[in-house]
Amino acid sequence: MRIKVKMDDKAIADTIQQKAEQAMRERAYDIECPHCKKAVRIMPGSHPCPLCGKTITLTLNIKR
């Protein structure tokens, strides 16, 4: 017995892309502070450097 299932490949790919982008926005990244040049770990967005206190803005450039 065979069962045919019609799948929307584009919808599946879009869902995978959205989940991957969400995971990328929710993780911390190891970067160099542009002000004090020390290694820090921050999440995307604007946050104070934990070492020098100056604002670091981390923007993700996610291409589709």
All heavy atoms as TSV, in Angstrom:
chain	resi	resn	atom	element	x	y	z
A	1	MET	N	N	0.839	-1.170	0.000
A	1	MET	CA	C	0.000	0.000	0.000
A	1	MET	C	C	0.891	1.243	0.000
A	1	MET	O	O	1.818	1.356	0.771
A	1	MET	CB	C	-0.884	-0.030	1.244
A	1	MET	CG	C	-1.682	1.206	1.432
A	1	MET	SD	S	-2.610	1.110	2.965
A	1	MET	CE	C	-4.126	1.737	2.399
A	2	ARG	N	N	0.603	2.156	-0.867
A	2	ARG	CA	C	1.354	3.406	-0.958
A	2	ARG	C	C	0.450	4.563	-0.588
A	2	ARG	O	O	-0.700	4.605	-0.978
A	2	ARG	CB	C	1.891	3.589	-2.373
A	2	ARG	CG	C	2.958	2.571	-2.713
A	2	ARG	CD	C	3.391	2.696	-4.126
A	2	ARG	NE	N	4.041	3.991	-4.318
A	2	ARG	CZ	C	4.907	4.255	-5.261
A	2	ARG	NH1	N	5.232	3.315	-6.127
A	2	ARG	NH2	N	5.446	5.431	-5.375
A	3	ILE	N	N	1.031	5.492	0.134
A	3	ILE	CA	C	0.294	6.687	0.522
A	3	ILE	C	C	1.011	7.884	-0.084
A	3	ILE	O	O	2.216	8.035	0.062
A	3	ILE	CB	C	0.247	6.838	2.051
A	3	ILE	CG1	C	-0.485	5.657	2.668
A	3	ILE	CG2	C	-0.409	8.157	2.440
A	3	ILE	CD1	C	-0.446	5.638	4.180
A	4	LYS	N	N	0.256	8.716	-0.755
A	4	LYS	CA	C	0.826	9.927	-1.337
A	4	LYS	C	C	0.551	11.098	-0.404
A	4	LYS	O	O	-0.549	11.281	0.077
A	4	LYS	CB	C	0.225	10.214	-2.705
A	4	LYS	CG	C	0.690	9.272	-3.780
A	4	LYS	CD	C	0.186	9.741	-5.130
A	4	LYS	CE	C	0.712	8.823	-6.208
A	4	LYS	NZ	N	0.347	9.298	-7.545
A	5	VAL	N	N	1.601	11.860	-0.166
A	5	VAL	CA	C	1.486	13.043	0.674
A	5	VAL	C	C	2.016	14.222	-0.122
A	5	VAL	O	O	3.127	14.182	-0.634
A	5	VAL	CB	C	2.307	12.879	1.972
A	5	VAL	CG1	C	2.239	14.146	2.796
A	5	VAL	CG2	C	1.824	11.685	2.769
A	6	LYS	N	N	1.206	15.246	-0.233
A	6	LYS	CA	C	1.643	16.443	-0.940
A	6	LYS	C	C	2.242	17.401	0.077
A	6	LYS	O	O	1.614	17.765	1.065
A	6	LYS	CB	C	0.465	17.097	-1.657
A	6	LYS	CG	C	0.867	18.244	-2.531
A	6	LYS	CD	C	-0.297	18.768	-3.342
A	6	LYS	CE	C	0.193	19.875	-4.246
A	6	LYS	NZ	N	-0.878	20.390	-5.089
A	7	MET	N	N	3.509	17.780	-0.145
A	7	MET	CA	C	4.204	18.671	0.771
A	7	MET	C	C	4.510	19.991	0.073
A	7	MET	O	O	4.833	20.004	-1.106
A	7	MET	CB	C	5.495	18.013	1.239
A	7	MET	CG	C	5.246	16.730	1.999
A	7	MET	SD	S	6.734	15.842	2.384
A	7	MET	CE	C	7.304	16.744	3.770
A	8	ASP	N	N	4.410	21.050	0.837
A	8	ASP	CA	C	4.723	22.385	0.321
A	8	ASP	C	C	6.196	22.668	0.623
A	8	ASP	O	O	6.550	23.105	1.721
A	8	ASP	CB	C	3.811	23.415	0.975
A	8	ASP	CG	C	3.986	24.812	0.406
A	8	ASP	OD1	O	4.987	25.068	-0.313
A	8	ASP	OD2	O	3.125	25.657	0.682
A	9	ASP	N	N	7.056	22.392	-0.348
A	9	ASP	CA	C	8.502	22.545	-0.152
A	9	ASP	C	C	8.896	23.964	0.232
A	9	ASP	O	O	9.772	24.169	1.066
A	9	ASP	CB	C	9.270	22.120	-1.409
A	9	ASP	CG	C	9.156	20.637	-1.690
A	9	ASP	OD1	O	8.833	19.875	-0.753
A	9	ASP	OD2	O	9.396	20.240	-2.843
A	10	LYS	N	N	8.236	24.952	-0.344
A	10	LYS	CA	C	8.558	26.347	-0.026
A	10	LYS	C	C	8.196	26.670	1.419
A	10	LYS	O	O	8.969	27.308	2.137
A	10	LYS	CB	C	7.847	27.305	-0.979
A	10	LYS	CG	C	8.211	28.759	-0.714
A	10	LYS	CD	C	7.634	29.688	-1.740
A	10	LYS	CE	C	7.911	31.142	-1.501
A	10	LYS	NZ	N	8.511	31.594	-0.307
A	11	ALA	N	N	7.053	26.201	1.872
A	11	ALA	CA	C	6.636	26.454	3.253
A	11	ALA	C	C	7.587	25.775	4.240
A	11	ALA	O	O	7.934	26.345	5.277
A	11	ALA	CB	C	5.203	25.972	3.476
A	12	ILE	N	N	8.032	24.579	3.909
A	12	ILE	CA	C	8.976	23.864	4.761
A	12	ILE	C	C	10.299	24.630	4.823
A	12	ILE	O	O	10.855	24.839	5.903
A	12	ILE	CB	C	9.192	22.427	4.261
A	12	ILE	CG1	C	7.908	21.618	4.449
A	12	ILE	CG2	C	10.356	21.760	4.972
A	12	ILE	CD1	C	7.915	20.270	3.769
A	13	ALA	N	N	10.803	25.067	3.672
A	13	ALA	CA	C	12.059	25.823	3.620
A	13	ALA	C	C	11.933	27.141	4.379
A	13	ALA	O	O	12.856	27.541	5.105
A	13	ALA	CB	C	12.471	26.065	2.176
A	14	ASP	N	N	10.800	27.815	4.246
A	14	ASP	CA	C	10.576	29.082	4.960
A	14	ASP	C	C	10.570	28.866	6.473
A	14	ASP	O	O	11.145	29.663	7.226
A	14	ASP	CB	C	9.260	29.734	4.526
A	14	ASP	CG	C	9.330	30.357	3.145
A	14	ASP	OD1	O	10.461	30.546	2.624
A	14	ASP	OD2	O	8.258	30.658	2.583
A	15	THR	N	N	9.938	27.797	6.920
A	15	THR	CA	C	9.888	27.495	8.351
A	15	THR	C	C	11.279	27.205	8.891
A	15	THR	O	O	11.661	27.699	9.963
A	15	THR	CB	C	8.954	26.297	8.617
A	15	THR	OG1	O	7.638	26.639	8.182
A	15	THR	CG2	C	8.917	25.942	10.094
A	16	ILE	N	N	12.061	26.433	8.155
A	16	ILE	CA	C	13.433	26.130	8.560
A	16	ILE	C	C	14.252	27.410	8.640
A	16	ILE	O	O	15.000	27.630	9.599
A	16	ILE	CB	C	14.078	25.106	7.610
A	16	ILE	CG1	C	13.391	23.751	7.762
A	16	ILE	CG2	C	15.578	25.001	7.841
A	16	ILE	CD1	C	13.764	22.740	6.700
A	17	GLN	N	N	14.113	28.287	7.645
A	17	GLN	CA	C	14.840	29.561	7.619
A	17	GLN	C	C	14.465	30.421	8.818
A	17	GLN	O	O	15.323	30.994	9.480
A	17	GLN	CB	C	14.557	30.305	6.313
A	17	GLN	CG	C	15.256	31.637	6.181
A	17	GLN	CD	C	16.720	31.509	5.868
A	17	GLN	OE1	O	17.141	30.521	5.286
A	17	GLN	NE2	N	17.494	32.487	6.272
A	18	GLN	N	N	13.173	30.515	9.115
A	18	GLN	CA	C	12.717	31.326	10.243
A	18	GLN	C	C	13.267	30.798	11.565
A	18	GLN	O	O	13.702	31.579	12.423
A	18	GLN	CB	C	11.186	31.353	10.295
A	18	GLN	CG	C	10.559	32.159	9.189
A	18	GLN	CD	C	9.045	31.976	9.129
A	18	GLN	OE1	O	8.456	31.257	9.926
A	18	GLN	NE2	N	8.418	32.627	8.164
A	19	LYS	N	N	13.247	29.474	11.755
A	19	LYS	CA	C	13.763	28.871	12.986
A	19	LYS	C	C	15.268	29.101	13.117
A	19	LYS	O	O	15.766	29.380	14.214
A	19	LYS	CB	C	13.450	27.376	13.032
A	19	LYS	CG	C	11.987	27.054	13.115
A	19	LYS	CD	C	11.425	27.446	14.456
A	19	LYS	CE	C	9.976	27.040	14.552
A	19	LYS	NZ	N	9.374	27.414	15.828
A	20	ALA	N	N	15.991	29.007	12.012
A	20	ALA	CA	C	17.438	29.241	12.040
A	20	ALA	C	C	17.740	30.692	12.389
A	20	ALA	O	O	18.628	30.975	13.203
A	20	ALA	CB	C	18.058	28.869	10.691
A	21	GLU	N	N	17.012	31.627	11.801
A	21	GLU	CA	C	17.211	33.049	12.100
A	21	GLU	C	C	16.887	33.353	13.563
A	21	GLU	O	O	17.615	34.089	14.219
A	21	GLU	CB	C	16.349	33.909	11.178
A	21	GLU	CG	C	16.836	33.922	9.749
A	21	GLU	CD	C	15.930	34.698	8.815
A	21	GLU	OE1	O	15.027	35.430	9.286
A	21	GLU	OE2	O	16.120	34.570	7.593
A	22	GLN	N	N	15.819	32.762	14.085
A	22	GLN	CA	C	15.455	32.962	15.485
A	22	GLN	C	C	16.563	32.445	16.398
A	22	GLN	O	O	16.942	33.116	17.356
A	22	GLN	CB	C	14.140	32.249	15.790
A	22	GLN	CG	C	13.697	32.396	17.230
A	22	GLN	CD	C	12.400	31.658	17.504
A	22	GLN	OE1	O	11.783	31.068	16.637
A	22	GLN	NE2	N	11.978	31.692	18.746
A	23	ALA	N	N	17.099	31.275	16.094
A	23	ALA	CA	C	18.181	30.705	16.906
A	23	ALA	C	C	19.417	31.599	16.865
A	23	ALA	O	O	20.096	31.785	17.887
A	23	ALA	CB	C	18.519	29.300	16.418
A	24	MET	N	N	19.702	32.189	15.710
A	24	MET	CA	C	20.861	33.079	15.583
A	24	MET	C	C	20.673	34.355	16.405
A	24	MET	O	O	21.624	34.869	16.993
A	24	MET	CB	C	21.105	33.429	14.115
A	24	MET	CG	C	21.574	32.241	13.301
A	24	MET	SD	S	21.649	32.590	11.534
A	24	MET	CE	C	23.049	33.691	11.493
A	25	ARG	N	N	19.442	34.874	16.454
A	25	ARG	CA	C	19.164	36.095	17.223
A	25	ARG	C	C	19.188	35.845	18.729
A	25	ARG	O	O	19.381	36.777	19.506
A	25	ARG	CB	C	17.806	36.679	16.824
A	25	ARG	CG	C	17.811	37.376	15.479
A	25	ARG	CD	C	16.518	38.133	15.238
A	25	ARG	NE	N	15.349	37.261	15.220
A	25	ARG	CZ	C	14.875	36.639	14.151
A	25	ARG	NH1	N	15.467	36.796	12.992
A	25	ARG	NH2	N	13.807	35.877	14.229
A	26	GLU	N	N	19.007	34.595	19.148
A	26	GLU	CA	C	18.904	34.284	20.573
A	26	GLU	C	C	20.204	33.769	21.187
A	26	GLU	O	O	20.222	33.413	22.353
A	26	GLU	CB	C	17.789	33.262	20.798
A	26	GLU	CG	C	16.410	33.820	20.497
A	26	GLU	CD	C	15.305	32.792	20.596
A	26	GLU	OE1	O	15.616	31.589	20.783
A	26	GLU	OE2	O	14.136	33.184	20.474
A	27	ARG	N	N	21.286	33.725	20.434
A	27	ARG	CA	C	22.554	33.226	20.982
A	27	ARG	C	C	23.533	34.374	21.171
A	27	ARG	O	O	23.384	35.447	20.585
A	27	ARG	CB	C	23.145	32.134	20.093
A	27	ARG	CG	C	23.710	32.646	18.773
A	27	ARG	CD	C	24.399	31.541	17.985
A	27	ARG	NE	N	25.651	31.160	18.589
A	27	ARG	CZ	C	26.844	31.456	18.096
A	27	ARG	NH1	N	26.958	32.111	16.981
A	27	ARG	NH2	N	27.942	31.096	18.705
A	28	ALA	N	N	24.535	34.130	22.006
A	28	ALA	CA	C	25.592	35.111	22.252
A	28	ALA	C	C	26.755	34.840	21.310
A	28	ALA	O	O	26.998	33.694	20.919
A	28	ALA	CB	C	26.056	35.036	23.700
A	29	TYR	N	N	27.463	35.894	20.938
A	29	TYR	CA	C	28.591	35.803	20.011
A	29	TYR	C	C	29.848	36.349	20.675
A	29	TYR	O	O	29.794	37.334	21.405
A	29	TYR	CB	C	28.303	36.604	18.727
A	29	TYR	CG	C	27.179	36.014	17.914
A	29	TYR	CD1	C	25.860	36.345	18.170
A	29	TYR	CD2	C	27.455	35.103	16.907
A	29	TYR	CE1	C	24.825	35.781	17.435
A	29	TYR	CE2	C	26.432	34.541	16.164
A	29	TYR	CZ	C	25.122	34.881	16.439
A	29	TYR	OH	O	24.105	34.314	15.720
A	30	ASP	N	N	30.965	35.701	20.408
A	30	ASP	CA	C	32.261	36.177	20.882
A	30	ASP	C	C	32.788	37.178	19.855
A	30	ASP	O	O	32.992	36.824	18.695
A	30	ASP	CB	C	33.252	35.020	21.023
A	30	ASP	CG	C	32.842	34.043	22.111
A	30	ASP	OD1	O	32.369	34.505	23.167
A	30	ASP	OD2	O	32.981	32.829	21.910
A	31	ILE	N	N	32.960	38.429	20.304
A	31	ILE	CA	C	33.440	39.485	19.411
A	31	ILE	C	C	34.513	40.295	20.127
A	31	ILE	O	O	34.740	40.128	21.327
A	31	ILE	CB	C	32.303	40.423	18.947
A	31	ILE	CG1	C	31.745	41.215	20.132
A	31	ILE	CG2	C	31.201	39.657	18.231
A	31	ILE	CD1	C	30.927	42.404	19.718
A	32	GLU	N	N	35.132	41.196	19.395
A	32	GLU	CA	C	36.071	42.146	19.985
A	32	GLU	C	C	35.343	43.468	20.156
A	32	GLU	O	O	34.737	43.980	19.209
A	32	GLU	CB	C	37.274	42.330	19.061
A	32	GLU	CG	C	38.299	43.302	19.589
A	32	GLU	CD	C	39.449	43.506	18.625
A	32	GLU	OE1	O	40.331	42.627	18.583
A	32	GLU	OE2	O	39.458	44.531	17.909
A	33	CYS	N	N	35.390	44.008	21.368
A	33	CYS	CA	C	34.775	45.313	21.609
A	33	CYS	C	C	35.453	46.339	20.707
A	33	CYS	O	O	36.683	46.435	20.696
A	33	CYS	CB	C	34.930	45.710	23.074
A	33	CYS	SG	S	34.347	47.388	23.414
A	34	PRO	N	N	34.675	47.112	19.949
A	34	PRO	CA	C	35.283	48.108	19.065
A	34	PRO	C	C	35.919	49.276	19.831
A	34	PRO	O	O	36.672	50.050	19.247
A	34	PRO	CB	C	34.120	48.591	18.200
A	34	PRO	CG	C	32.896	48.299	19.001
A	34	PRO	CD	C	33.224	47.078	19.828
A	35	HIS	N	N	35.659	49.383	21.116
A	35	HIS	CA	C	36.183	50.491	21.909
A	35	HIS	C	C	37.452	50.100	22.669
A	35	HIS	O	O	38.483	50.741	22.522
A	35	HIS	CB	C	35.116	50.999	22.882
A	35	HIS	CG	C	33.820	51.310	22.215
A	35	HIS	ND1	N	33.630	52.393	21.387
A	35	HIS	CD2	C	32.633	50.648	22.216
A	35	HIS	CE1	C	32.395	52.404	20.933
A	35	HIS	NE2	N	31.764	51.350	21.423
A	36	CYS	N	N	37.368	49.028	23.476
A	36	CYS	CA	C	38.519	48.646	24.303
A	36	CYS	C	C	39.332	47.499	23.694
A	36	CYS	O	O	40.375	47.138	24.227
A	36	CYS	CB	C	38.064	48.278	25.721
A	36	CYS	SG	S	37.076	46.768	25.849
A	37	LYS	N	N	38.832	46.946	22.577
A	37	LYS	CA	C	39.524	45.881	21.825
A	37	LYS	C	C	39.679	44.572	22.612
A	37	LYS	O	O	40.468	43.728	22.254
A	37	LYS	CB	C	40.907	46.344	21.341
A	37	LYS	CG	C	40.889	47.651	20.574
A	37	LYS	CD	C	40.050	47.530	19.329
A	37	LYS	CE	C	40.135	48.829	18.536
A	37	LYS	NZ	N	39.029	49.013	17.647
A	38	LYS	N	N	38.882	44.387	23.668
A	38	LYS	CA	C	38.929	43.154	24.453
A	38	LYS	C	C	37.883	42.176	23.924
A	38	LYS	O	O	36.867	42.576	23.352
A	38	LYS	CB	C	38.648	43.432	25.938
A	38	LYS	CG	C	39.587	44.424	26.565
A	38	LYS	CD	C	40.955	43.822	26.766
A	38	LYS	CE	C	41.824	44.827	27.504
A	38	LYS	NZ	N	43.160	44.437	27.697
A	39	ALA	N	N	38.134	40.884	24.123
A	39	ALA	CA	C	37.182	39.856	23.718
A	39	ALA	C	C	36.002	39.859	24.688
A	39	ALA	O	O	36.179	39.835	25.912
A	39	ALA	CB	C	37.854	38.495	23.703
A	40	VAL	N	N	34.803	39.929	24.139
A	40	VAL	CA	C	33.581	39.918	24.951
A	40	VAL	C	C	32.563	38.998	24.292
A	40	VAL	O	O	32.685	38.670	23.108
A	40	VAL	CB	C	32.984	41.333	25.136
A	40	VAL	CG1	C	33.911	42.229	25.917
A	40	VAL	CG2	C	32.627	41.964	23.807
A	41	ARG	N	N	31.557	38.613	25.046
A	41	ARG	CA	C	30.473	37.781	24.525
A	41	ARG	C	C	29.178	38.564	24.701
A	41	ARG	O	O	28.808	38.893	25.829
A	41	ARG	CB	C	30.411	36.460	25.280
A	41	ARG	CG	C	29.261	35.569	24.862
A	41	ARG	CD	C	29.346	34.246	25.562
A	41	ARG	NE	N	30.249	33.427	24.790
A	41	ARG	CZ	C	29.917	32.267	24.233
A	41	ARG	NH1	N	28.723	31.773	24.421
A	41	ARG	NH2	N	30.784	31.604	23.513
A	42	ILE	N	N	28.515	38.874	23.580
A	42	ILE	CA	C	27.250	39.613	23.652
A	42	ILE	C	C	26.238	39.006	22.689
A	42	ILE	O	O	26.592	38.273	21.771
A	42	ILE	CB	C	27.422	41.123	23.354
A	42	ILE	CG1	C	27.875	41.354	21.911
A	42	ILE	CG2	C	28.358	41.791	24.334
A	42	ILE	CD1	C	27.716	42.803	21.472
A	43	MET	N	N	24.991	39.381	22.914
A	43	MET	CA	C	23.904	38.968	22.036
A	43	MET	C	C	23.646	40.089	21.026
A	43	MET	O	O	24.074	41.223	21.252
A	43	MET	CB	C	22.652	38.675	22.859
A	43	MET	CG	C	22.842	37.483	23.788
A	43	MET	SD	S	21.354	37.037	24.668
A	43	MET	CE	C	20.372	36.364	23.345
A	44	PRO	N	N	22.964	39.794	19.927
A	44	PRO	CA	C	22.628	40.838	18.954
A	44	PRO	C	C	21.826	41.964	19.614
A	44	PRO	O	O	21.064	41.740	20.549
A	44	PRO	CB	C	21.785	40.097	17.915
A	44	PRO	CG	C	22.246	38.676	18.013
A	44	PRO	CD	C	22.534	38.472	19.467
A	45	GLY	N	N	22.049	43.159	19.120
A	45	GLY	CA	C	21.391	44.342	19.657
A	45	GLY	C	C	22.426	45.287	20.235
A	45	GLY	O	O	23.617	45.148	19.985
A	46	SER	N	N	21.976	46.251	21.025
A	46	SER	CA	C	22.867	47.218	21.668
A	46	SER	C	C	22.998	46.879	23.139
A	46	SER	O	O	21.990	46.752	23.840
A	46	SER	CB	C	22.328	48.637	21.502
A	46	SER	OG	O	22.384	49.019	20.148
A	47	HIS	N	N	24.238	46.733	23.580
A	47	HIS	CA	C	24.522	46.365	24.963
A	47	HIS	C	C	25.798	47.074	25.406
A	47	HIS	O	O	26.691	47.307	24.598
A	47	HIS	CB	C	24.729	44.850	25.104
A	47	HIS	CG	C	23.622	44.035	24.539
A	47	HIS	ND1	N	22.450	43.809	25.211
A	47	HIS	CD2	C	23.492	43.404	23.345
A	47	HIS	CE1	C	21.648	43.069	24.471
A	47	HIS	NE2	N	22.259	42.814	23.331
A	48	PRO	N	N	25.917	47.351	26.704
A	48	PRO	CA	C	27.174	47.918	27.188
A	48	PRO	C	C	28.252	46.831	27.223
A	48	PRO	O	O	27.979	45.681	27.545
A	48	PRO	CB	C	26.839	48.406	28.598
A	48	PRO	CG	C	25.657	47.601	29.020
A	48	PRO	CD	C	24.910	47.274	27.760
A	49	CYS	N	N	29.455	47.202	26.891
A	49	CYS	CA	C	30.591	46.287	27.012
A	49	CYS	C	C	30.735	45.942	28.488
A	49	CYS	O	O	30.747	46.840	29.326
A	49	CYS	CB	C	31.864	46.944	26.480
A	49	CYS	SG	S	33.367	45.971	26.787
A	50	PRO	N	N	30.853	44.664	28.832
A	50	PRO	CA	C	31.004	44.305	30.244
A	50	PRO	C	C	32.335	44.758	30.841
A	50	PRO	O	O	32.494	44.764	32.062
A	50	PRO	CB	C	30.894	42.780	30.241
A	50	PRO	CG	C	31.128	42.351	28.847
A	50	PRO	CD	C	30.782	43.504	27.959
A	51	LEU	N	N	33.282	45.178	30.004
A	51	LEU	CA	C	34.593	45.594	30.491
A	51	LEU	C	C	34.757	47.108	30.547
A	51	LEU	O	O	35.191	47.652	31.556
A	51	LEU	CB	C	35.693	44.960	29.643
A	51	LEU	CG	C	35.662	43.425	29.608
A	51	LEU	CD1	C	36.656	42.882	28.610
A	51	LEU	CD2	C	35.905	42.869	30.992
A	52	CYS	N	N	34.408	47.802	29.451
A	52	CYS	CA	C	34.612	49.257	29.437
A	52	CYS	C	C	33.316	50.049	29.597
A	52	CYS	O	O	33.352	51.246	29.824
A	52	CYS	CB	C	35.340	49.680	28.154
A	52	CYS	SG	S	34.347	49.596	26.640
A	53	GLY	N	N	32.172	49.389	29.457
A	53	GLY	CA	C	30.886	50.059	29.655
A	53	GLY	C	C	30.347	50.811	28.460
A	53	GLY	O	O	29.211	51.279	28.483
A	54	LYS	N	N	31.129	50.949	27.404
A	54	LYS	CA	C	30.642	51.661	26.217
A	54	LYS	C	C	29.701	50.753	25.430
A	54	LYS	O	O	29.797	49.527	25.469
A	54	LYS	CB	C	31.806	52.109	25.350
A	54	LYS	CG	C	32.642	53.174	26.027
A	54	LYS	CD	C	33.706	53.705	25.113
A	54	LYS	CE	C	34.497	54.788	25.825
A	54	LYS	NZ	N	35.590	55.287	25.001
A	55	THR	N	N	28.789	51.377	24.690
A	55	THR	CA	C	27.767	50.623	23.970
A	55	THR	C	C	28.340	49.918	22.751
A	55	THR	O	O	29.055	50.518	21.940
A	55	THR	CB	C	26.618	51.555	23.528
A	55	THR	OG1	O	26.058	52.160	24.693
A	55	THR	CG2	C	25.536	50.794	22.795
A	56	ILE	N	N	27.995	48.645	22.632
A	56	ILE	CA	C	28.340	47.836	21.458
A	56	ILE	C	C	27.028	47.481	20.782
A	56	ILE	O	O	26.084	47.037	21.430
A	56	ILE	CB	C	29.045	46.521	21.859
A	56	ILE	CG1	C	30.315	46.791	22.639
A	56	ILE	CG2	C	29.323	45.674	20.616
A	56	ILE	CD1	C	30.930	45.527	23.238
A	57	THR	N	N	26.972	47.690	19.483
A	57	THR	CA	C	25.806	47.289	18.712
A	57	THR	C	C	26.211	46.149	17.793
A	57	THR	O	O	27.070	46.316	16.928
A	57	THR	CB	C	25.246	48.463	17.886
A	57	THR	OG1	O	24.906	49.528	18.783
A	57	THR	CG2	C	24.009	48.054	17.101
A	58	LEU	N	N	25.596	45.001	18.007
A	58	LEU	CA	C	25.865	43.828	17.179
A	58	LEU	C	C	24.657	43.593	16.286
A	58	LEU	O	O	23.558	43.333	16.769
A	58	LEU	CB	C	26.130	42.593	18.042
A	58	LEU	CG	C	26.367	41.293	17.291
A	58	LEU	CD1	C	27.593	41.389	16.391
A	58	LEU	CD2	C	26.501	40.133	18.268
A	59	THR	N	N	24.872	43.734	14.992
A	59	THR	CA	C	23.818	43.539	14.009
A	59	THR	C	C	24.136	42.300	13.175
A	59	THR	O	O	25.248	42.161	12.682
A	59	THR	CB	C	23.721	44.766	13.076
A	59	THR	OG1	O	23.519	45.935	13.879
A	59	THR	CG2	C	22.594	44.623	12.088
A	60	LEU	N	N	23.152	41.432	13.035
A	60	LEU	CA	C	23.326	40.249	12.193
A	60	LEU	C	C	22.824	40.580	10.783
A	60	LEU	O	O	21.734	41.130	10.630
A	60	LEU	CB	C	22.539	39.064	12.760
A	60	LEU	CG	C	22.918	38.617	14.157
A	60	LEU	CD1	C	22.003	37.457	14.589
A	60	LEU	CD2	C	24.369	38.223	14.243
A	61	ASN	N	N	23.596	40.246	9.802
A	61	ASN	CA	C	23.217	40.463	8.411
A	61	ASN	C	C	22.844	39.100	7.829
A	61	ASN	O	O	23.679	38.419	7.262
A	61	ASN	CB	C	24.366	41.111	7.631
A	61	ASN	CG	C	23.960	41.504	6.242
A	61	ASN	OD1	O	22.794	41.432	5.873
A	61	ASN	ND2	N	24.921	41.915	5.446
A	62	ILE	N	N	21.579	38.728	7.988
A	62	ILE	CA	C	21.100	37.423	7.552
A	62	ILE	C	C	20.517	37.583	6.159
A	62	ILE	O	O	19.565	38.330	5.960
A	62	ILE	CB	C	20.053	36.867	8.521
A	62	ILE	CG1	C	20.636	36.774	9.924
A	62	ILE	CG2	C	19.539	35.523	8.053
A	62	ILE	CD1	C	19.639	36.461	11.008
A	63	LYS	N	N	21.088	36.867	5.208
A	63	LYS	CA	C	20.619	36.952	3.830
A	63	LYS	C	C	19.759	35.743	3.509
A	63	LYS	O	O	20.048	34.634	3.907
A	63	LYS	CB	C	21.802	37.028	2.874
A	63	LYS	CG	C	22.656	38.232	3.157
A	63	LYS	CD	C	23.437	38.618	1.978
A	63	LYS	CE	C	24.248	39.844	2.380
A	63	LYS	NZ	N	24.583	40.675	1.325
A	64	ARG	N	N	18.732	35.983	2.770
A	64	ARG	CA	C	17.846	34.894	2.313
A	64	ARG	C	C	18.128	34.569	0.876
A	64	ARG	O	O	18.452	35.315	0.072
A	64	ARG	CB	C	16.387	35.292	2.459
A	64	ARG	CG	C	15.964	35.247	3.899
A	64	ARG	CD	C	14.488	35.409	3.974
A	64	ARG	NE	N	14.110	35.057	5.326
A	64	ARG	CZ	C	12.998	34.426	5.611
A	64	ARG	NH1	N	12.168	34.096	4.685
A	64	ARG	NH2	N	12.706	34.147	6.839
